[in-house]
Amino acid sequence: MAIALSALAALAVMIAGGSAAYALVARDRNATLPERAGFAILLGTLMTSLAMFIASLFFWRFGVILAVTLIDAVLLIAVALRRRKRQVAAVSTRPRRAAEIALIALMTIHVLAALWITHQRGIGWDGLFVWNIKARAFSVNQGRIPLYYFSDPTRRWSHQNYPLLLPLTETWVYLWIGSDHQSAGKYAPLIFYFAAIGLLYGAGVRMGRSRFHGLLTAALPLFIPFVIFGEGSATSGYADFPLAVFYFAALMSIIRGIDEENAGALALAGLMAAGLAWTKQEGLILWAVVSAICAVVVFLRTGLRRAKLLALAIAPGAVILVGWRIFLAAAHSLSGGAFVPMTLHTAISNIGRLRPIVYAMFLEFAAWSRWSILWPLFVIALIQLWRLQKRAYVLVLATAVVLPLSAYAFVYLFSAWNPFMNHVYSSLSRLILQLVLPVIAAIAAAAPRPSPGIVVNDR
């Protein structure tokens, strides 16, 4: 019981800080409560892990906890002072009709299934030997990051150069518990699953213009097995699903910026993109995609006079990417060795790999056991959204899927695995998982509006 209460206290402090950050940055009066909660979780993990990274260079366990908690307290005080001047009303999300209650039941089944799978199964290979191993090393070292870990050749297999959002989030829980209690630590990554549910609901309400669409969007993951079951899923302890949630949050912030021409939305997109850069190496590709979409939105919607908005969207991730590279160089970190140097000569020499890579992608899309009929429905949804004159949504969502897939196929040209297709088969499904949430949102947004007998007023 003491372990559970300590873990809950750690998560509460983290999420409270994230909620305060969201209130200060987004200033969104139309956000639903689940959507706010989703962003609070993501901002909380991002701020806590970054603050721990810096604080651990100077303090030990209690010093790290105190430093991060003080930052959260300052943010909460700032929000309280601002709310004295202006009250921000949250949107009610109470269900009213039988269709909505049925969707809530489906969503509840999915949540309970995720909890049961996490309870019954241990975390997967990468969850244990890439991410949790770092968290346990930091915890054993009283919260301080042991610099020797990054240059230890005997631990090269654990990808020492990977970013630290997920390990430091788990370390935060371990520090509050007082030990690296793996049974408690395996539940920590599930907070990203709950964030995804909240963000899916908010996206459905925003894009579909009704609470019914919000509940439909949040319930659809029930029909996609790989979301909660398998190596890389939300219950596996891998970083792929957290990466997917940050990516989805960034895209939904951009869509809100398109709808409202809201500077706060683009700033929020920049913070979510920073989370991509701090979660996993593939986050660099997704960060570049988000930055490119933000650039187009800024210049098409606001003109060159507002180009400073682009800095809000790009700067946070750029700072993390550069800072992390500097840290790795200072710590003499070793690379994982999964790829050869990315040169033009290598790309030309390996161009013949593209055909089997693309073929493997099409086979993966058709894998019923992991994706059901998700991908054919996505194509139909884009066509329907275009017919509904939601063309900005189509362009953003299609770009957000096609560009990363193209980049992933290109990166496989530099795989050092022999045969290289083993690399493709072992990682492709996890890469595609990173793109699933915007696909779900598109499908739900294209669903017909409920009849007057079923719905739901807007929002």
C-alpha positions as CSV (number, residue, x, y, z in Angstrom):
1,M,0.0,0.0,0.0
2,A,2.8,2.4,0.9
3,I,4.4,1.7,-2.5
4,A,1.2,2.4,-4.4
5,L,0.5,5.7,-2.4
6,S,4.1,6.9,-3.1
7,A,3.8,6.1,-6.8
8,L,0.4,7.9,-7.0
9,A,1.9,10.9,-5.2
10,A,4.8,11.1,-7.7
11,L,2.4,11.0,-10.6
12,A,0.1,13.6,-9.0
13,V,2.9,16.1,-8.5
14,M,4.1,15.5,-12.1
15,I,0.6,15.9,-13.6
16,A,-0.1,19.0,-11.5
17,G,2.9,20.7,-12.9
18,G,1.9,19.7,-16.4
19,S,-1.6,21.0,-15.9
20,A,-0.2,24.4,-14.7
21,A,2.1,24.5,-17.8
22,Y,-0.9,23.8,-20.1
23,A,-2.9,26.6,-18.5
24,L,-0.1,29.0,-19.0
25,V,0.8,28.0,-22.6
26,A,-2.4,27.0,-24.3
27,R,-5.0,29.4,-22.9
28,D,-7.8,27.3,-24.4
29,R,-11.3,28.0,-23.1
30,N,-12.8,25.4,-25.4
31,A,-10.8,22.3,-24.3
32,T,-12.6,19.4,-22.8
33,L,-11.5,18.0,-19.4
34,P,-10.1,14.8,-20.9
35,E,-8.1,16.7,-23.4
36,R,-6.7,19.0,-20.7
37,A,-5.7,15.9,-18.7
38,G,-4.0,14.4,-21.7
39,F,-1.9,17.5,-22.3
40,A,-1.2,17.8,-18.6
41,I,0.3,14.2,-18.5
42,L,2.5,14.9,-21.5
43,L,3.7,18.3,-20.3
44,G,4.2,16.8,-16.8
45,T,6.4,14.0,-18.1
46,L,8.3,16.4,-20.4
47,M,9.0,19.0,-17.7
48,T,9.7,16.5,-14.9
49,S,12.2,14.5,-17.0
50,L,14.0,17.6,-18.2
51,A,14.1,19.1,-14.7
52,M,15.4,15.8,-13.3
53,F,18.1,15.6,-16.0
54,I,19.4,19.1,-15.0
55,A,18.9,18.7,-11.3
56,S,20.6,15.3,-11.2
57,L,23.8,16.9,-12.3
58,F,23.9,18.8,-9.0
59,F,21.7,17.0,-6.4
60,W,20.9,13.5,-5.0
61,R,17.5,11.9,-4.4
62,F,15.8,14.4,-2.1
63,G,17.4,17.3,-3.7
64,V,16.1,16.2,-7.1
65,I,12.6,15.7,-5.8
66,L,12.6,19.0,-4.1
67,A,13.9,20.9,-7.1
68,V,11.3,19.4,-9.4
69,T,8.5,19.9,-6.9
70,L,9.4,23.6,-6.4
71,I,9.2,24.2,-10.2
72,D,5.7,22.7,-10.2
73,A,4.7,24.8,-7.2
74,V,5.9,28.0,-9.0
75,L,3.9,27.1,-12.1
76,L,0.8,26.4,-10.0
77,I,1.2,29.8,-8.2
78,A,1.5,31.5,-11.5
79,V,-1.7,29.9,-12.7
80,A,-3.6,30.8,-9.5
81,L,-2.5,34.5,-9.9
82,R,-3.7,34.6,-13.5
83,R,-7.0,33.0,-12.7
84,R,-7.8,35.8,-10.3
85,K,-7.9,38.0,-13.3
86,R,-9.7,35.7,-15.7
87,Q,-11.7,32.5,-15.0
88,V,-11.2,29.7,-17.6
89,A,-14.2,27.4,-17.9
90,A,-13.8,23.8,-18.8
91,V,-16.2,22.1,-21.1
92,S,-18.5,19.6,-19.5
93,T,-18.3,16.0,-20.8
94,R,-21.2,14.3,-19.1
95,P,-22.9,11.7,-21.3
96,R,-26.6,12.0,-22.2
97,R,-27.7,9.4,-24.7
98,A,-27.6,5.7,-25.0
99,A,-25.2,5.8,-27.9
100,E,-22.7,7.8,-25.8
101,I,-23.1,5.4,-22.9
102,A,-22.4,2.5,-25.2
103,L,-19.2,4.2,-26.4
104,I,-18.1,4.9,-22.9
105,A,-18.6,1.2,-22.1
106,L,-16.4,0.2,-25.0
107,M,-13.8,2.7,-23.9
108,T,-13.9,1.3,-20.4
109,I,-13.5,-2.2,-21.6
110,H,-10.3,-1.1,-23.5
111,V,-8.9,0.7,-20.4
112,L,-9.6,-2.4,-18.2
113,A,-8.0,-4.6,-20.8
114,A,-4.8,-2.4,-20.8
115,L,-4.6,-2.6,-17.0
116,W,-5.2,-6.3,-16.9
117,I,-2.5,-7.0,-19.6
118,T,0.0,-4.7,-17.7
119,H,-0.8,-6.6,-14.5
120,Q,-0.5,-10.0,-16.0
121,R,2.6,-9.5,-18.2
122,G,6.0,-8.1,-17.6
123,I,7.4,-5.4,-19.7
124,G,8.9,-6.3,-23.1
125,W,12.5,-6.6,-24.2
126,D,13.1,-2.9,-25.1
127,G,11.1,-1.9,-22.2
128,L,13.3,-3.8,-19.8
129,F,16.8,-3.7,-21.5
130,V,16.7,-0.3,-23.2
131,W,14.5,1.9,-21.0
132,N,14.0,0.4,-17.6
133,I,17.6,-0.5,-17.2
134,K,18.4,3.2,-17.4
135,A,15.8,4.0,-14.8
136,R,17.1,1.4,-12.4
137,A,20.7,2.6,-12.9
138,F,19.6,6.2,-12.1
139,S,17.5,5.1,-9.1
140,V,20.4,3.0,-7.7
141,N,22.6,6.1,-8.0
142,Q,20.1,8.1,-5.9
143,G,18.6,9.9,-8.9
144,R,21.9,11.2,-10.3
145,I,22.7,10.2,-13.9
146,P,25.9,8.1,-13.8
147,L,28.0,9.4,-16.6
148,Y,30.1,6.2,-16.8
149,Y,27.0,4.4,-18.1
150,F,27.1,6.2,-21.4
151,S,30.6,5.2,-22.2
152,D,30.6,1.7,-20.8
153,P,31.3,-0.7,-23.8
154,T,29.7,-3.6,-21.9
155,R,26.3,-1.9,-22.1
156,R,26.4,-0.8,-25.7
157,W,23.5,-3.2,-26.4
158,S,21.2,-1.0,-24.2
159,H,21.4,2.0,-26.7
160,Q,23.2,4.4,-24.4
161,N,22.6,7.3,-26.8
162,Y,18.8,7.2,-26.7
163,P,17.0,10.1,-25.0
164,L,15.7,9.9,-21.5
165,L,12.1,11.0,-21.2
166,L,10.7,7.5,-20.4
167,P,13.6,6.3,-18.1
168,L,13.5,9.6,-16.1
169,T,9.7,9.4,-15.8
170,E,10.2,5.9,-14.3
171,T,13.0,7.1,-12.1
172,W,10.8,9.9,-10.7
173,V,8.4,7.1,-9.5
174,Y,11.3,5.1,-8.1
175,L,12.7,8.0,-6.2
176,W,9.3,8.6,-4.5
177,I,9.0,4.9,-3.7
178,G,12.6,4.7,-2.4
179,S,13.7,1.8,-4.5
180,D,13.7,0.5,-8.1
181,H,10.4,-1.4,-7.6
182,Q,9.9,-2.9,-11.1
183,S,6.4,-4.1,-10.4
184,A,5.4,-0.5,-9.7
185,G,7.6,0.9,-12.5
186,K,5.9,-1.2,-15.2
187,Y,2.7,0.8,-14.7
188,A,4.3,4.2,-15.2
189,P,4.3,4.0,-19.0
190,L,0.5,3.4,-18.9
191,I,0.0,7.1,-18.1
192,F,0.7,7.8,-21.8
193,Y,-2.2,5.4,-22.7
194,F,-4.5,7.5,-20.5
195,A,-3.2,10.7,-22.1
196,A,-4.0,9.2,-25.5
197,I,-7.6,8.5,-24.5
198,G,-8.0,12.1,-23.3
199,L,-6.4,13.5,-26.4
200,L,-8.5,11.3,-28.7
201,Y,-11.6,12.4,-27.1
202,G,-10.6,16.1,-27.4
203,A,-9.6,15.6,-31.0
204,G,-13.0,13.9,-31.8
205,V,-14.9,16.8,-30.3
206,R,-12.8,19.4,-32.1
207,M,-12.8,17.8,-35.5
208,G,-16.2,16.2,-35.5
209,R,-18.0,19.1,-33.6
210,S,-19.8,16.8,-31.2
211,R,-19.4,14.8,-28.0
212,F,-20.5,11.7,-29.9
213,H,-17.4,12.0,-32.2
214,G,-15.2,12.5,-29.2
215,L,-16.4,9.3,-27.5
216,L,-16.2,7.4,-30.8
217,T,-12.6,8.5,-31.3
218,A,-11.7,7.4,-27.8
219,A,-13.4,4.1,-28.2
220,L,-11.9,3.1,-31.6
221,P,-8.6,1.8,-30.2
222,L,-10.6,-1.2,-28.8
223,F,-10.7,-2.5,-32.4
224,I,-6.9,-2.1,-33.0
225,P,-5.2,-5.0,-31.2
226,F,-1.6,-3.7,-31.4
227,V,-2.5,-0.5,-29.4
228,I,-2.4,-2.5,-26.1
229,F,-1.1,-5.9,-27.0
230,G,2.4,-6.8,-28.4
231,E,6.0,-5.7,-28.3
232,G,5.8,-1.9,-28.7
233,S,2.2,-1.4,-27.5
234,A,1.1,0.8,-24.7
235,T,1.4,-2.0,-22.2
236,S,4.9,-3.2,-23.2
237,G,7.0,-0.5,-21.6
238,Y,8.5,0.5,-25.0
239,A,8.9,4.1,-26.0
240,D,7.0,3.8,-29.3
241,F,3.6,4.4,-27.8
242,P,4.6,7.5,-25.8
243,L,6.2,8.8,-29.0
244,A,2.9,8.2,-30.8
245,V,1.0,10.2,-28.1
246,F,3.4,13.2,-28.3
247,Y,3.2,13.1,-32.1
248,F,-0.6,13.1,-32.0
249,A,-0.7,15.9,-29.4
250,A,1.5,18.0,-31.6
251,L,-0.7,17.4,-34.7
252,M,-3.9,18.2,-32.8
253,S,-2.3,21.4,-31.6
254,I,-1.5,22.4,-35.1
255,I,-5.1,21.7,-36.2
256,R,-6.3,23.9,-33.4
257,G,-4.0,26.6,-34.6
258,I,-5.5,26.2,-38.1
259,D,-9.0,26.5,-36.8
260,E,-8.5,29.4,-34.5
261,E,-5.2,31.0,-35.7
262,N,-4.1,30.7,-32.1
263,A,-0.5,31.4,-31.1
264,G,-0.8,29.4,-27.9
265,A,-1.7,26.3,-30.0
266,L,1.4,26.6,-32.1
267,A,3.5,27.1,-29.0
268,L,1.9,23.9,-27.5
269,A,2.7,22.1,-30.7
270,G,6.3,23.1,-30.3
271,L,6.4,21.7,-26.8
272,M,4.9,18.5,-27.9
273,A,7.4,18.3,-30.7
274,A,10.1,18.8,-28.1
275,G,8.7,15.7,-26.4
276,L,9.3,13.8,-29.6
277,A,13.0,14.8,-29.6
278,W,13.3,13.8,-25.9
279,T,11.6,10.4,-26.2
280,K,13.3,8.3,-28.9
281,Q,15.7,8.7,-31.8
282,E,12.9,8.3,-34.4
283,G,11.5,11.4,-32.7
284,L,13.9,13.4,-34.8
285,I,12.0,12.4,-37.9
286,L,8.6,13.2,-36.4
287,W,9.9,16.5,-35.0
288,A,11.1,17.4,-38.5
289,V,7.6,16.6,-39.9
290,V,5.8,18.6,-37.2
291,S,8.2,21.5,-37.8
292,A,7.6,21.4,-41.6
293,I,3.8,21.4,-41.1
294,C,4.0,24.2,-38.6
295,A,6.1,26.2,-41.1
296,V,3.4,25.8,-43.8
297,V,0.6,26.7,-41.4
298,V,2.5,29.8,-40.2
299,F,3.2,31.2,-43.6
300,L,-0.1,30.3,-45.1
301,R,-2.3,31.4,-42.2
302,T,-0.4,34.3,-40.7
303,G,2.0,35.6,-43.3
304,L,5.6,36.6,-42.9
305,R,4.8,39.2,-40.3
306,R,4.1,36.3,-37.8
307,A,7.1,34.2,-38.7
308,K,8.2,34.5,-35.1
309,L,5.5,31.9,-34.3
310,L,7.6,29.4,-36.2
311,A,10.3,29.9,-33.6
312,L,7.8,28.9,-30.9
313,A,7.1,25.7,-32.7
314,I,10.7,24.7,-33.6
315,A,12.9,26.1,-30.9
316,P,12.0,23.8,-28.0
317,G,12.8,20.6,-29.9
318,A,15.9,22.1,-31.5
319,V,17.3,23.1,-28.1
320,I,16.7,19.6,-26.8
321,L,18.3,17.9,-29.8
322,V,21.4,20.1,-29.7
323,G,21.7,19.9,-25.9
324,W,21.4,16.1,-25.9
325,R,24.1,15.8,-28.6
326,I,26.4,18.0,-26.5
327,F,25.8,15.9,-23.5
328,L,26.4,12.7,-25.3
329,A,29.7,14.1,-26.7
330,A,30.8,15.2,-23.2
331,A,29.9,11.8,-21.8
332,H,31.7,10.0,-24.6
333,S,28.6,8.0,-25.4
334,L,28.7,5.0,-27.7
335,S,26.3,4.6,-30.6
336,G,24.2,1.5,-30.9
337,G,25.7,0.3,-34.2
338,A,22.4,-0.4,-35.9
339,F,23.1,1.9,-38.8
340,V,26.1,2.6,-41.1
341,P,27.1,6.3,-41.8
342,M,24.3,8.0,-43.7
343,T,26.1,9.1,-46.9
344,L,24.9,9.6,-50.5
345,H,27.2,6.8,-51.7
346,T,25.6,4.4,-49.3
347,A,22.1,5.5,-50.2
348,I,22.8,4.9,-53.9
349,S,24.5,1.6,-53.3
350,N,21.5,0.3,-51.3
351,I,18.7,1.8,-53.4
352,G,17.7,-1.8,-54.4
353,R,16.5,-2.3,-50.8
354,L,13.5,0.0,-51.4
355,R,11.5,-2.6,-53.2
356,P,11.4,-5.2,-50.5
357,I,11.0,-2.5,-47.8
358,V,7.9,-1.0,-49.5
359,Y,6.5,-4.5,-50.1
360,A,7.0,-5.3,-46.4
361,M,5.1,-2.0,-45.5
362,F,2.1,-3.1,-47.6
363,L,2.1,-6.5,-46.0
364,E,2.2,-4.8,-42.6
365,F,-0.7,-2.6,-43.4
366,A,-2.7,-5.7,-44.2
367,A,-1.8,-7.5,-41.0
368,W,-5.3,-8.0,-39.6
369,S,-4.0,-9.4,-36.3
370,R,-2.4,-6.0,-35.5
371,W,-4.4,-3.3,-37.3
372,S,-7.8,-4.8,-38.2
373,I,-9.1,-2.7,-41.1
374,L,-7.6,0.5,-39.9
375,W,-5.6,1.5,-43.0
376,P,-8.4,1.0,-45.6
377,L,-10.7,3.0,-43.4
378,F,-8.1,5.8,-43.2
379,V,-8.1,6.2,-47.0
380,I,-11.9,6.2,-47.0
381,A,-11.9,8.8,-44.2
382,L,-9.6,11.1,-46.0
383,I,-11.8,11.1,-49.0
384,Q,-14.9,11.7,-46.9
385,L,-13.2,14.6,-45.0
386,W,-12.3,16.2,-48.4
387,R,-15.9,15.9,-49.5
388,L,-16.9,17.6,-46.2
389,Q,-14.7,20.6,-47.0
390,K,-12.3,19.7,-44.2
391,R,-9.4,19.9,-46.5
392,A,-6.9,21.4,-44.1
393,Y,-7.5,18.3,-41.9
394,V,-6.8,16.0,-44.8
395,L,-3.6,17.8,-45.8
396,V,-2.3,17.7,-42.2
397,L,-3.2,14.2,-41.4
398,A,-2.1,12.7,-44.8
399,T,1.2,14.5,-44.6
400,A,1.7,13.4,-41.0
401,V,1.4,9.7,-42.1
402,V,3.1,9.7,-45.6
403,L,6.2,11.8,-44.7
404,P,7.3,9.6,-41.7
405,L,6.6,6.4,-43.7
406,S,8.8,7.7,-46.5
407,A,11.5,8.7,-44.1
408,Y,11.5,5.3,-42.3
409,A,11.8,3.5,-45.7
410,F,14.7,5.7,-46.6
411,V,16.5,5.2,-43.2
412,Y,16.4,1.4,-43.7
413,L,18.8,1.9,-46.6
414,F,21.5,2.5,-44.0
415,S,20.7,-0.5,-41.8
416,A,23.8,-2.4,-40.6
417,W,21.8,-5.6,-40.0
418,N,22.6,-8.6,-42.1
419,P,20.2,-9.5,-43.6
420,F,18.7,-6.0,-43.4
421,M,15.2,-7.2,-43.8
422,N,15.4,-8.7,-40.3
423,H,15.7,-5.1,-39.1
424,V,12.6,-4.2,-41.1
425,Y,10.6,-7.1,-39.8
426,S,11.6,-6.5,-36.1
427,S,10.8,-2.8,-36.0
428,L,8.3,-1.8,-38.8
429,S,5.2,-2.5,-36.8
430,R,6.4,-0.3,-33.9
431,L,7.3,2.5,-36.4
432,I,3.8,2.3,-37.8
433,L,2.3,2.4,-34.3
434,Q,3.7,5.8,-33.9
435,L,1.4,7.1,-36.6
436,V,-1.8,5.3,-35.6
437,L,-3.5,8.0,-33.4
438,P,-4.0,10.6,-36.1
439,V,-5.4,7.8,-38.3
440,I,-7.9,7.0,-35.6
441,A,-8.9,10.6,-35.3
442,A,-9.4,11.0,-39.0
443,I,-11.7,7.9,-39.2
444,A,-13.8,9.1,-36.3
445,A,-14.0,12.7,-37.7
446,A,-15.3,11.4,-41.0
447,A,-18.1,9.4,-39.3
448,P,-21.6,10.7,-40.0
449,R,-23.2,13.1,-37.6
450,P,-25.6,11.4,-35.2
451,S,-29.3,11.8,-35.8
452,P,-31.2,14.3,-33.6
453,G,-32.5,11.4,-31.6
454,I,-29.0,10.3,-30.6
455,V,-26.9,13.4,-30.1
456,V,-25.4,15.5,-28.1
457,N,-25.0,19.2,-28.5
458,D,-21.7,20.4,-29.8
459,R,-18.8,20.0,-27.4
